[in-house]
Amino acid sequence: MAQHNAFYAQSGGVTAVINASACGVIEACRQAPDQIGKVYAGHNGIIGALTEDLIDVTQESDDAIAALRHTPGGAFGSCRYKLKDIDTHRAQYERLIEVFKAHDIRYFFYNGGGDSADTCLKVSQLSEKLGYPLTAIHVPKTVDNDLPITDNSPGFGSVAKYIATSTREASLDIASMCATSTKVFVLEVMGRHAGWIAAAGGLAGDGPGEPPHLIVFPEIPFNRQAVMERVQQSVQQNGYCVIVVSEGARYEDGTFLADAGNTDAFGHRQLGGVAPTLAGMIKQDLGYKYHWAVADYLQRAARHLASKTDVEQAYAVGREAVTLALAGKNAMMPAIRRISQAPYQWDVISAPLSQVANQEKFMPRDFISENGFAITQTCRDYLSPLIQGEDFPPFENGLPKVAKLKLAKVERKLPVFTL
């Protein structure tokens, strides 16, 4: 088999372990020198391919690539940019082919979530539509845990561990002060349509009266009166109330509690401020003193508290992506399969992108308690293995060490392209 080059890029919101997948892809490519020559990374995702803004990963040392495994963020830059339909935006796809031809790229690895799966699927169709031999593999990643087929999404386990830990630790703070001070604490977590991250907060306690006392899921329509009754009951019984609320909490008619009034690059409604919104309702209706916090980027950047399971899975799907590509598979995604619950065992299978792109996996109703405010034992059994184990990064001078890359740019061969 002739040797050709590979392209790797990161897309969408980054995670604590997306670079572990990058490490898996790059190391696997380096171990197949007969088939893969150089590895190029797109600077800022697919935009790097369109603008011929490529990084020569070949110039990075083995140690630097290995260090990606314990480095959060997106080492090569990510983006929120969705390719339009090939029939109406043919120029973009022809540009991709030009760049791939110019740099002899035949392998395309795109690391991201549902929208990225759609982009990868479209790129995979270039071989047929534009007559260029290209193998495209999607590498799964999303903190939202909403990709179909795969048992869980790399990136989620570490966020779940961070949120469960933060909920437990903050709850101890509130419990200490509630007699004379704060009665209610609200933690806002990510999750636009699916409440997986909010559910993870439920792992913080496992007995009657233990926090969180209330979880607000996107899947359960928000009922202000029912929520206030629950908050009041918790304060009366426990002295305080801890709430985990998903950013995607919404009313019966689908309106978000915290709709900011505009949209992002993918056309999604911009959300922000559900925690202060909910806290304000509690103050208005019940008069309780409150504090609120927004986990925001901290939850997806906390590599120091990453789940070992998550790190291992993120690395594994990166390696498997290369295996699939070298086997001639196209338009596929390596997916995690849960083999057994106790002991927890998993492996990696392949899933067709046609069944992944633009699909969302929501919380099953039997994962949420009958009253809609807590997780069930079934949900706890699903979540618990995903946060197991610690994979601490090396520390230096009291702070975690991160990969230091050269990020050497590849010389452009084509005219400038305007997006």
Disulfide bonds with the S-S distance in Angstrom:
none
